[in-house]
Amino acid sequence: MSTCATASRDLSEPLAGTAATARTWLLLEQPGPWGAKALTSSHLDPELGRALEKAAQGTGVRIALIRRPGRNADCHATARHRVYVGHTVPGRTWLRGAELDDPRQLLDLDFAALGAGDHGGFGTPHTGDPLVLVCTNGKRDRCCALLGRPLAAALTDSGTEGAWEITHLGGHRFSPTLLVLPYGYAYGRMDAPAVKEILDAARAGRVRTEGCRGNSAWERPGQAAELAVREATGEDAADALRVVATDRAVGTDGADGVGSANQAGGAGGAGGAGGEATHWAVTVAHVDGRRWRVTVAQEASLPPRPESCGAALGSPARMDVMAVRPLPESADGPTYEIPATVTSK
């Protein structure tokens, strides 16, 4: 029987610009089984899960449950919960951890501040290996379990200390999918050797672009644009590039723009009205002052394919980079800047 991952791979569906969007990730350890909506269908108190979802809404914080790879006994008792919070905006990245006796303590966090990059002193800085979080929740999609769990187990067996299973990263059809923290880059169609290269790069503060879906800090056009600049320039330093503007382009050349990816319509739909492509003019800035204007066409994927196993055929949005143009130093517009008020250590 065909799966959504097989269909996506057979159609050579592009990975760039498909990562879940989150400036900050809040990861709560919860062993045992997970339901499709894990925050309210696991051994975590569902009332707490709903309260956390409400607290995070609109803040840029994405919450997920994690557990160590391997067999997870259906046991309600959990002595302590490991918690990680990571901010993924380049130039501000941080990853901190703590162990909590009661996860209700998370409701005391300032979620708006977390989303803005201020951890408020939560926990302590993570000093170990990068975290590699593999989506394994078969209740959301069977590809995540069939392809994700063996990868997570293989990473653990090989001695990868930062390997965890995670409830949901989006994009089941790109399984096995994973997220690497602290830098926030997501990957799809992974295998253990590729993950080893990704982690080796992350330890050195660098990004491997092969198989990369994008940085979760950006909206989807920005994810594709940043990766295109990396491919065009060979830049692999994780904190070197930032997306500083994402505007709806007036023309297909991306010369001028009105509106932004955060306005009505956003950057997650399948395209413009009537199936026409929406064009985005994305400005990517380098820490050294260089900038690029990247034109991204957002359109429906054809032919239709299942976005999840068992789902009706659909035409998910794809992000195609049409042009990457260096901007002159004299050009007006935003640059790579890091506000001094942001806590980044």
N, C-alpha and C positions, 0 to 999 in steps of 0.2 A: 504494500500500500504506500502510495506517495505521501510525502510529508511537506509541510510548508517550507522547511529548510531545503529539501531536495528541489522543489519547484523554483525557489529563489536562486539557488546555485545554478540550476540548468538554464535559467534565463539570464545569467550573468548580471543580476541586479547589483548596481553599485552600492558600496558600503558608505562612502563619504557623505556626511550630512544626515546620518540616521541615528545619532546618539540621543539618549534621553537628555533633557535640559535640566540642569541643576547647578547653581553656583556653589551650593554647599550640600554635602551629604551627611546625614545622620544615620548611623548604622547601629542597630541594637541586636545583641546576641540573643537568640531565642531558639534553643534546640527543640527537637521533636518535629512532628508533621506540620506542614504549612498548607493552608487552603489557597484558593485562587486569589482572594483578597486577604493576604497574610496578616496584616495588622489587626484585622478583626476576625480572623479564622485560623488561629493557632493557639498555643497554650498561653500566649500573652492575653491578659484580661482585655476582652473586646471593648469595654468601656474606655480603658486607657488607650487602646488603639485608635478609637474614634476621636478622643481628645487630642492625641498627637497629630492626627490628620488635620483637625481643625486649627490647631496652633501653627502648623506649618503652611497652611494655605496662603498663597500670595506672597510668601516671604523669600522665595528662591531656594528654600530648603526642601530636599527630597529625603523621605524617611524610608528605610528598608530594613528588613530583618536579615540577620546573618547567622550561620552556624558552621562549625567545623565539618569538613568533608568526612564521609564515611557513613556507616549505619547510624541512624538517629532513633534511639529507643523512644517509644511513646510514653515518656515519663514527664509528669508535671513538675517535679521538683527541680529547681535550678538555684543553686546556692548563690551565685553572683552572676551578673550580666556584664559582659564586656561591651563597651560602647566606644565607637569612633566617631569623631566629627572632623570633616575635611572640607576645606575651601579650595576651589579649583581655578579661580581667576589668575592667569599668569601674572607674575610679579607680586602676588599676594598669597600664594599657596601656603597652606599649613595643614597639618594632620595631627590631631591630639586624641588621646585615649584615656579611658577611665574604667574602673570596675564599680558597679553599683549594686547594692543589696536590694534596692527597690527601684525599678525603672520608672516609677511615678515621679521620681526626682527630675526626670527630663522635662516635666511640665513647668519647672521653675526657670528653664532657659529662656533667654530673650531671642525668639526665633527671627525676628526682623534684624537684629544685630548680627546673628549668625549668617543670615543670607547676605548681609552687607560686608561680611569678612571679618567681623569682630567676635572672637571666641569668648570674650569676657572672663578669661582665666579658667575655662572648663578643662578639667583633667590636666594631663602633662603632655609635652611634645612626644610624638611617636618617633623613636630613634632606631627602630628595627628596619627590616626589609620593607620595600613597598608592599602595599596590600594588593592582592589580585583577587577580585571578587567575581566568581563564576555563577551565572544565572542557572539554577537547577530546579526551579519550581515546576514540576510536572503537572500540578493542578491548574496552572495557567496555560501551559502548552506542553505537549508530550515531548517535543524536540528539546526543550530545556532539560528534561530529565534524561532522555535517551542519549543526548550528545554532551550535555553539560556536566552531569554527575561523573561520567568516566574521566573527563578532563580534570575536574577538581580532584578526584581521587589520585590520578596520575601525578598531579603537581605535588600533592601531599606525600605520596610514596617516594618522590624524587628529592624530598627534603625542603620544598618551598615553604618557608615558615609563615609567609604572609597569605597563604591560600585560605579562602573562605568560600562557602556557598552563600548566594544572595537570592532574595525572593523575586526581584523583578528589575530588569534593565531595559525592557522594551525591545521590539524587533526580534520576536521569537524565530522568524524565518532566517535570521542570520546566525542561528545557533551553530556551535557553542559561542555564546557572547560573554564578554567580561569587561570589567572596569578596573583601571589601575589608579590607585591613590598613592601619593598626594596630588598628582598632576591632573587627574580627571579625564584621561583619554580612554574611550571605549573602543572595543575591538570585536570583530565578528569572524565566524568561520575559522576558529582557532584550533591549533593542535599544540601539544606540549613543547616541541622544539621551538615553535614560533613564540610561545609565551616566555620561554627562557630568554630569547633575544630581547623581547619587550622589557622584561625585568632587568636584564643586564643594562639596557639603555636607561631605564628609569633610575637605577642606582647611581648612574653617572649624570643624572639631570637632563637626560635626552629623550627624544621621542622617536619611536619606530613607526613610520607611516604605513608600511605594508599591513593591510588588514584593518586599518584604523577607521572607525566610524566618525570620529570627531571628539572635540573637547566639550564636555557637558556644560561648561560655563557659557557657551554661545548658543544662540538660536541656530536652527538647522542651516540656513544659508551661510552664516558665519562659520559654522563647522567646516563646510565644504570649501569655503574661501580660504580659511587658514591652512588647511591641508594642501590646497593648490599652490599657495605661496611657498610652503615648505618644499613641495616637489619642484617648483620652478627655481628656487634659490639654493636648495640643498641644506637649508637651515634646520638643524635638529635640536637645538637647545630648547628645553621645555618652556622656559620663561621668556624667550626672545620675542614672541609675537603676541599681539593682542588685537582682537576685533574691536575697533573704536567707533564704527558707524555701520548700520545696516538699513538702507533706505530702499523703498520701492522705486525702481527705475522708470523714468518716463519713456525711454526708448530701449531697444534691445542692446544698444551699445553701452548702457549703464552710465552715460555721461552726466546725467542729472537725476535727482531723485526727490520724491516727496513721500512723506509718511515713513513709518518704521516697522520693523518686524513685530514689534509689540502692540501695534495698533490692530483694530478690527480686521479680521481675516488672518492675521498672524502669518507664521511661516511654517505651519504644520499641516496645512490642507494639501489637497492634491493639485492645486493650480488655480488659475483664474476662472472667471465665469465662463460657462460654455466649454470648459475643457481646455481653454487657451493657457499658454504658459504665463506665469508671473515672473518678471525679471527683477532681481535685486542687485543694487549697487552696494557692495561691501567694501569698506575701507579697513585694511589690515596694516597695523603699524609695528615697526621693529623698535626695540629698545634703543638702537643706535640712531634713530631719527628717520630712517627710510620708511616710506609708505607705498602701498599698492592699492589700486582700485580693481576689484574683482567683480565681474558680472556673472551672476548665478541665475540660471533658468530653473524655475520650479514648475514641474509639470507632472501629470499623471503617468504612472508606469503602465506600459502596455506590452503584451496583452495582459488582461486581468489575471491575478494569481491570488491564492489564499494568503492572507496576512498571518493567520494562525491555523493550526491543524483543525479541520472540521468546520472552519468558517467559510462563509460564502465568498466567491471570488470578488476581489476588489482591485482598485488601481491606486495603491499608495503613492504618496508624493516622492519624487526623486529630485535631487539637486545636481544639475549639470553645470559645470563651470565652462563658461563661454569665452572668457578672456581674463588675462592677468596683466595689468598695465602698471608700471612704476609711475608714481606721482612725482612731479618736480618738487624740490625743496621749498620753492616759493608758493606752492599751492596752499590755499586756505583749508582749514579743517582740523579735526581733533588729532591729537598725537598720543603716543604711549606715555601715560602719566600715572603715577601711583599716589593716591592721597596720603598725606602724612598721618592722618588721623586713624588709619586702619591698623588694627592689631594684626601682625603677620608673622609672629614668632610662636 
